[in-house]
């Protein structure tokens, strides 16, 4: 079967990417023999672009992991600020209840002052627990590490790529536009 330059380009991309031959046949509406013929004729290796695909997928996953990491850090910070703001509002409410001048504060009965003092101690402990929780969580996530060695490696990538040829996406395959042959190529009679 004679293929257009565009079809041949799509066939090459899909074949090198490692797509199943049956899938390529369905997608391009061609026979298996045609796929094999052009692959053999042009020296393509089935799946030769898989390593590039694996590397690109790993990089995309690492990007997603970093986004999740940043979002987790942001959520943790917002939660901490919310808790501390609540505690601060409670302390302010207690202090306003005592009075605004030193004389008003001195006139508070001892039992009431002891009760308020106990509440303030509990609020201070709650604040310290929130601080410890916040710091421990940040350290566990590796957010506050001094050096990169101390922090977690989100997704170590150790893929050796043999080819520098970039992998085509599905969109690139669909929108593939082949280059025009030069006059010299036409004269030599290269055909697809």
C-alpha positions as CSV (number, residue, x, y, z in Angstrom):
1,X,0.0,0.0,0.0
2,X,1.3,3.4,-0.9
3,X,1.2,5.9,2.1
4,X,1.2,9.6,2.0
5,X,4.1,11.4,3.6
6,X,1.9,12.4,6.5
7,X,0.8,8.8,7.1
8,X,4.3,7.5,6.9
9,X,5.4,10.1,9.4
10,X,2.6,9.1,11.8
11,X,3.5,5.4,11.3
12,X,7.1,6.1,12.1
13,X,6.3,8.0,15.3
14,X,3.8,5.4,16.5
15,X,6.1,2.5,15.7
16,X,9.2,4.0,17.3
17,X,7.1,4.9,20.4
18,X,6.3,1.2,20.8
19,X,2.6,1.3,20.1
20,X,1.1,-2.2,19.4
21,X,1.1,-2.9,15.7
22,X,-2.7,-3.7,15.8
23,X,-3.3,-0.3,17.4
24,X,-1.3,1.4,14.7
25,X,-3.2,-0.5,12.0
26,X,-6.6,0.6,13.4
27,X,-5.5,4.2,13.9
28,X,-4.0,4.7,10.4
29,X,-6.4,2.2,8.6
30,X,-3.5,0.2,7.2
31,X,-2.6,-3.5,7.2
32,X,0.0,-5.2,9.5
33,X,2.1,-6.1,6.4
34,X,2.3,-2.4,5.5
35,X,3.5,-1.5,9.0
36,X,6.2,-4.3,8.9
37,X,7.2,-3.5,5.3
38,X,7.9,0.2,6.1
39,X,9.6,-0.6,9.4
40,X,11.9,-3.1,7.8
41,X,12.6,-0.9,4.8
42,X,13.4,2.2,6.9
43,X,15.3,0.3,9.7
44,X,12.9,1.4,12.5
45,X,13.1,-0.4,15.8
46,X,9.8,-1.0,17.5
47,X,9.7,0.9,20.8
48,X,13.1,2.6,20.3
49,X,11.6,5.8,21.8
50,X,10.3,4.1,25.0
51,X,13.2,5.4,27.0
52,X,12.5,9.0,26.1
53,X,8.8,8.3,26.9
54,X,9.8,6.9,30.3
55,X,12.0,9.8,31.1
56,X,9.4,12.4,30.0
57,X,6.7,10.5,32.1
58,X,9.0,10.5,35.1
59,X,9.7,14.2,34.8
60,X,6.0,14.9,34.5
61,X,5.4,12.8,37.6
62,X,8.1,14.7,39.5
63,X,6.5,18.0,38.5
64,X,3.2,16.7,39.9
65,X,5.0,15.6,43.1
66,X,6.5,19.0,43.5
67,X,3.1,20.7,43.0
68,X,1.6,18.4,45.7
69,X,4.6,19.1,47.9
70,X,4.1,22.9,47.6
71,X,0.3,22.5,48.1
72,X,0.9,20.4,51.3
73,X,3.3,23.1,52.6
74,X,0.8,25.8,51.9
75,X,-2.1,23.9,53.5
76,X,0.1,23.2,56.6
77,X,1.0,26.9,56.9
78,X,-2.6,28.0,56.6
79,X,-3.8,25.5,59.2
80,X,-1.1,26.6,61.6
81,X,-2.0,30.3,61.1
82,X,-5.7,29.5,61.7
83,X,-4.9,27.7,64.9
84,X,-2.6,30.4,66.2
85,X,-5.2,33.1,65.3
86,X,-7.9,31.2,67.3
87,X,-5.6,31.0,70.3
88,X,-4.7,34.7,70.0
89,X,-8.4,35.6,69.9
90,X,-9.1,33.6,73.0
91,X,-6.3,35.3,74.9
92,X,-7.5,38.7,73.8
93,X,-11.1,37.8,74.9
94,X,-9.8,36.8,78.3
95,X,-7.8,39.9,78.7
96,X,-10.7,42.1,77.6
97,X,-12.8,40.4,80.3
98,X,-10.4,41.4,83.0
99,X,-10.6,45.1,82.1
100,X,-8.7,47.7,80.2
101,X,-7.0,49.7,83.0
102,X,-4.6,48.5,85.7
103,X,-7.2,49.4,88.3
104,X,-9.9,47.3,86.7
105,X,-7.5,44.4,86.6
106,X,-6.5,44.8,90.3
107,X,-10.2,44.6,91.3
108,X,-10.7,41.1,89.8
109,X,-11.4,38.6,92.6
110,X,-8.5,36.1,93.3
111,X,-10.7,33.0,92.3
112,X,-11.5,34.6,88.9
113,X,-7.8,35.6,88.4
114,X,-6.7,32.0,89.2
115,X,-9.2,30.6,86.8
116,X,-8.1,33.0,84.0
117,X,-4.4,32.2,84.8
118,X,-5.2,28.5,84.5
119,X,-6.9,29.1,81.1
120,X,-3.9,31.2,79.9
121,X,-1.5,28.4,80.9
122,X,-3.6,25.9,78.8
123,X,-3.7,28.3,75.9
124,X,0.1,28.7,76.1
125,X,0.5,24.9,76.1
126,X,-1.9,24.6,73.1
127,X,0.2,27.2,71.3
128,X,3.4,25.3,72.0
129,X,1.9,22.1,70.9
130,X,0.8,23.8,67.6
131,X,4.3,25.1,67.1
132,X,5.8,21.7,67.7
133,X,3.3,20.0,65.4
134,X,4.0,22.6,62.7
135,X,7.8,22.3,62.9
136,X,7.7,18.5,63.1
137,X,5.4,18.2,60.1
138,X,7.6,20.6,58.1
139,X,10.7,18.6,59.0
140,X,9.0,15.3,58.2
141,X,8.1,16.7,54.8
142,X,11.6,18.0,54.3
143,X,10.5,21.6,54.0
144,X,12.9,23.1,56.5
145,X,16.0,21.2,55.6
146,X,19.3,23.1,55.7
147,X,20.9,21.1,52.9
148,X,19.5,19.1,50.0
149,X,21.0,15.9,51.4
150,X,18.8,16.1,54.5
151,X,15.6,16.5,52.5
152,X,13.6,13.8,50.9
153,X,14.2,13.0,47.2
154,X,10.8,13.4,45.8
155,X,11.3,11.1,42.8
156,X,14.8,10.1,42.0
157,X,15.3,9.7,38.2
158,X,18.0,7.5,37.0
159,X,17.1,6.7,33.4
160,X,19.8,6.6,30.8
161,X,18.6,7.8,27.5
162,X,20.3,6.4,24.4
163,X,18.7,8.7,21.9
164,X,18.2,12.4,22.1
165,X,15.3,12.3,19.7
166,X,12.2,13.7,21.4
167,X,9.1,11.6,21.7
168,X,6.1,12.8,19.8
169,X,2.8,13.3,21.8
170,X,-0.5,12.1,20.4
171,X,-1.3,15.7,19.4
172,X,1.9,15.9,17.5
173,X,1.2,12.6,15.7
174,X,-2.2,13.9,14.7
175,X,-0.9,17.2,13.5
176,X,2.2,15.8,11.8
177,X,3.2,17.8,8.8
178,X,6.1,16.3,6.8
179,X,8.8,18.4,5.3
180,X,8.9,18.8,1.5
181,X,11.5,16.8,-0.3
182,X,14.2,18.8,-2.0
183,X,14.6,18.8,-5.7
184,X,17.7,16.6,-5.3
185,X,15.7,13.9,-3.4
186,X,13.1,14.0,-6.1
187,X,15.7,13.5,-8.8
188,X,17.2,10.5,-7.0
189,X,13.8,9.0,-7.0
190,X,13.3,8.4,-3.3
191,X,9.8,7.3,-2.8
192,X,7.8,6.4,0.2
